[in-house]
Amino acid sequence: MTARTGCPRIDSSIVFVGLMGAGKSAIGRRLANRLGMPFVDADTEIERAAGCSITDIFELHGEVAFRDGERRVIARLLARPPHVLATGGGAFMDPETRAAIRENGISVWLRADLDLLVSRVSRRNNRPLLAGGDPRGILQRLMAERHPIYAQADIVVESRDGPHEQTVESVLGALDAYVEAQQSDTASASSSVSIEA
């Protein structure tokens, strides 16, 4: 892995959130490579823990059981040393998961427009929430429900239709600015503390 030079040290996991098709795994893998950090896909870890595919979990046990397993797996992953983590589209909607990400990571919302999402999800048929439905209509509904929650992420980056490296560069720039702002806030807070004798 080739670590990027000139990037502030990141001591937390970087957690990608956003709708299916936004590119969380594709961008996450490339970002991890650039930063010299491990990459983990939460959906892959959930399937490994369950011993079956996410589609099978939905069909056999339902979405509630899947979300419960997802919450536990992500909490376990966040306890690991810093890495880049791609989460499923619904993970950040869970208050417990959102709090765990806030405490243990830097959340990055990859935001994409509807046409791009529809184009991307139509290439695969392993999306349980789209099974037997109209992808555009379902994605529109999910955008209305989830975007206000995704907006709570630490960083928002547009996922555009183009080379993945362009989006990776946007994420790196946003991370630079975020980490520098956090360091500046910490320095300001410590310098403003007054001790009375």
N, C-alpha and C positions, 0 to 999 in steps of 0.2 A: 504494500500500500504506500502511496506517495502522500505524505502529509503536506499540507499547504503551509508555506512560510508566510509570516506577517499576520497571522490570524491570532487574536487574543486567545489565551489559554481557556479552554472550556472544561469546567469541572463537573458539569451536569450532563445527563443524557439529553439528547435532542430528539423530541417526540413529534412526529408528523401526524397531523389530524386533517380531516377533510372528507369530502364525499368520495364514493367509489369512482375510479377513473381519473382522479385528480393527479395521480402519479406519485403517490406517497412512497411506494416501494422502489420504483425506478429512480426517483430523485434521491431517496434515502440511501440506496446502495452507492450511488455516485458520490454523494456528500461524504459518506463514511470513508470512502476510498481517499477523497481529497484531504480529509482531516486526520487520516490514520487511526480511525476509531472502528470498533466492530459494528456490524449492521445486524439488526434482528427484526424479523417480520412477525408481528404479534399473531397474525392469522396462522402462520406456519407453526408457531409454538402452541397455539390452541389445538390445532389438528394433531400435533405430536402428543400432547397431553391427553387428548380424548381418544386417540387411536382410530380416528375416522375423519372424513372431510367435513368442512363447515356445512356444506350442503346436506350431508347426512345428519349432522347434529340438528339442523333446523327441521328436517323431515321427521326424525325419530323422536326428538325431545322438545322441539319448539324454540322460539326466539328467547323466551325468558330464561330457559336453561342455558342457552348459548351465552347470553349476556352475563349470567352469573359466573360461568367458566371464564369468560373474557376478562371480567373484573379481577378474578383471582390470578390469572396468568399475567396480566399487565402489572399488578402489584408486585408479583414475584420478579418480573423482569426489571422493574424500576429499582429493586433492591440490589441489582448487579452494579459493578463499576460502570462509569459513563460509556454510553454507546449511542448509536443512532437507531431509533425505534420507529417503525411504521405501524400505525394502528388501523383497525378497521373503521369504516365510516361512522358506526354508531358508538364507538368506545368513548369518545369525549362527551357524549350526551349523558353518560352516567355520572352523577355528582361525586361519588366516591372515587371513581377513576380520574375525574377532572381534578379533584383535590390532590390525589396522589401524584399526578403529573405536575401540578403547580409546585408541590413540595420538593419533588425529586428531579425535575427536568425543565427544559426550555421548550415550550410548545410552539410549533410552527404550523399555521393553517395554510395549506396549499389550496388556494381558491381558483376555481376554473369556471368558465361560463358554460351555460347549458348545452350549447351546440357541441362544444369540445367533449364534455362528459358523455353525451349521447353517442358521439362518434367512437369514443374509446371503449365504452362498456358494450357496444354492439359487436365488438370483436371477440368477446368471450361469453360463454354461457354458464359460468359458475357463480353467478350472483344470486343468492337465495331471495333477496328482496325484490328482484326483477322477474322472478319465475312466473311465467304465464301472464305477465302484465305489459302495459305500454311503457317502455323505458323512459320516454320523454315526460310523460305524465307523472310517473313515479318519482323521477329525479326532480321535477318541478316542486312536487309536494315535499320531498326531503329537503330541498333548498330552503323552502319557506320555514320548515320546522327547525332545521339544524343551523342555518347560517347565523342566527342571533347568538347561539351557543358557541359556535366555532369562533365568533368574533371576540370571545374572551381569551383567545390564545395570545401568547406573548408577542408573537410575530405573525404578520400576514404577508404572504408572497403570492403573486399571481402565477398560476401554472398556465403557460401558453403553448400553442400548437407550434412547435419548432424543436430544434435540437435540445435534448435534455440538459446539456451543459449550460445553456443560457439560463435556465431556471436554477440550476445549481449555483451559478455565479450570483444570481439575485438572492438566493438563500444565504450564501456566504457573506454578501454585503450587509444583509439585514442582521445576521448574527454578529458581525463586527460591530455594527452600530449599537445593538442591544447590549452586548457584553461591556462595551466601553461606557454606555450610559449607566449600567448597573455599578461599574467600578467607580464612576464619577459620583453617583449617589451615595455610595458607601463612604467615599473619601469626604464628601461634604458633611455627611452625618457625623462622622468621627471628629471632624475638625470643629464642628459646631457645639460639641458637648462641653459644657462648662462645669467645673468642679469648684464648689464654694468651700473655703476653709472654715 
